[in-house]
Amino acid sequence: MFCITTTTTTTATKHPLATTTTTTVEYPTDHLSHDSFVNHKKILFYTRFFSETWEEELKVRTSLMHKCPVSTCVFLKDSSHPEDTDAVVFHSFDFDPEQVPAVRRPEQVYVWLSMESPKWDGFSYGKILQFGRPGFFNWTSTYHRESDVMHPYGGLLPLQGEVDYVRPGLLNKSGVAYGEYLAALAGGDLQQEIKGKDWAAFLERPKLVVWMVSHCSTSSGREVYVQELQQHTEVDVFGSCGELKCSIESIEECYTKVLRPTYKFYLAFENNLCEDYVTEKAWLPLRHGLVPVVFGGARYSDILPPLSYVDATHRTPLQLANLLSSIARSPQLYGRYHLWRKYWEVLLWPPLCEICLKLHSPVSPMHRDGEDMGRRRYYPNLRSWWWSVNNCTTPYPRRRYPHLVFLGL
């Protein structure tokens, strides 16, 4: 085993979540001859991750196989013998078609991993076609449910029992936790039943809405929405697009020490309006005790439990301001937006259950735009597939909501 001990010091990475934990975690060594790994599937992280080492991305996890139904996999970082592995993962942003393994076994799976929307995934589609590799990748691994392996920014894991659902980025509506939660909502359960005598202190926050943002001009038009929202209610803006700064270096400590005690709602507005594109903007406030106000292209009801978020996507800024004020005026009602915490925990970068299960399973059904070559099924036009499944839409407010109606609670 090799250990990675993290510190609270952050670095300038694409996704700061990789440097926000102080937990010591262990991962299997790259020595493949160890007897305990003889029946394990071997998964190699071949490229870097947003120019950083994979340890930076992996160390935020509790365990790569946390509660997985199939956990006989080992994750490797030594790329000196990629031909000895079962799957090789290439991160889209760091992929170079001129720097690929020289030897490839027919049964090996090459996986294309992308955490960004097709509007900004950093992938050189033209370059890979130029080098004659249109069928290079067998599986896709992204935030989108149409991927062969779903790799979300976050997910909900039930607090009780083992994980029987390998896609935590999607809400398991057939699970026990979901059924019990709906029954609690129908029965009128309140926040007091979770926090006890401390419930009121947990909910008492002097301000209504906060937004932490670094990109001031986006393809989703979220900044236009927020400007209109500020005409109807006060929105405190942290980051390079606002006047407020969080002096604490760790983003998670900023949430727990500054944002959570002060604000009821957090604007989780995505920079692109694409299907299933739900980033840390939603998962971080959920994890740290705020209620996210979501704005994006995802079907949020497939991802988050009811009354765990407020959806701004189909509301005008005025309608949203009125709704948030209405919820905030009632501690009991606002408390119900935290009732889900009794049943789930939020994990950032959830465990990699699906890829391990898939490697141990027979060849899965083809996805659209896929060609079948046994286990060497491949994507002849990766760019076309990626754009088609995302259904990215035009930004707010350009003809997007011509007939908005107030949707209520």
Buried (B, 14 or more C-beta within 10 A) or exposed (E): EEEBEBEEEBEEBBBBBBBBBEEEBEBBBBEBEEEEBEEBBBBBBBBBBBEBBBBBBBBBBBBBBBBBEBBBBBBBBBBEBBEBBBBBBBBBBBBEBEEBBEEBBEEBBBBBBBBBBBBEBBBEBEEBBEBEBBBBBBBBBBBBBBBBBBBBBBBBBBEEEEBEBBBBBBBBEEBEBBEBBBEBBEEEBBBBEBBEEEBEEBBEBEBBBBBBBEEEEBBBBBBBBBEBBBEBBEBBBBBEBBEEEBEBEBBBBBBBBBBBBBBBBBBBBBBBBBBBBBBBBBBBBBBBBBBBBBBBBBBBEBBBBBBBBBBBBEBBBBBBBBBBEEBBEEBEBBBBBBBBBBBBEBBBBBBBBBBBBBBBEEEEEEBEBBEEEEBBBBBEBBBEBBBEBBEBBEBBBEEBEEEEEEEEE
